[in-house]
Amino acid sequence: MKLGRANILVRLRQDRAGFSLVELLMAIVFIGIGVMAVAGLFPLATKNVNDAKLLSTALGRAQEKLEELQVAGFSSAVMSTGMYADTAGTYVRTWAVRDSVPNPGTKQVTVSVSWPTNRGGESVTLTTYVAR
């Protein structure tokens, strides 16, 4: 069987496997759009991680003061009724000791820690009761 030249060229084109230049360019565009979308999330993720770190540190400082006051005991000088404050770096920690009216024989201890942010400032507050 004799094949003509035109039939040979058609057959060669059909046997070719691969991608055309247009298909390759379209794939690059779609991959580029996906990469750019994911890359746009990195600043947001970094900000959220930093905010969580600041919050965690503030909660740790508040918990530390609550435990310090509880260990000192009901009758110690540090449990005198009043308002107190200290600072460490950018954190300002304040605490108040009050005689607890609804629960006689206890003192209410409230510790707040605040720190500056781009939005003005954040704070956390923890409250506990210390019994005789």
Secondary structure, 3 states (H helix, E strand, C coil): CCCCHHHHHHHHHHHCCCCCHHHHHHHHHHHHHHHHHHHCCHHHHHHHHHHHHHHHHHHHHHHHHHHHHHHHCCCCHHHCCEEEEEEECCEEEEEEEEECCCCCCEEEEEEEEEECCCCCCEEEEEEEEEEC
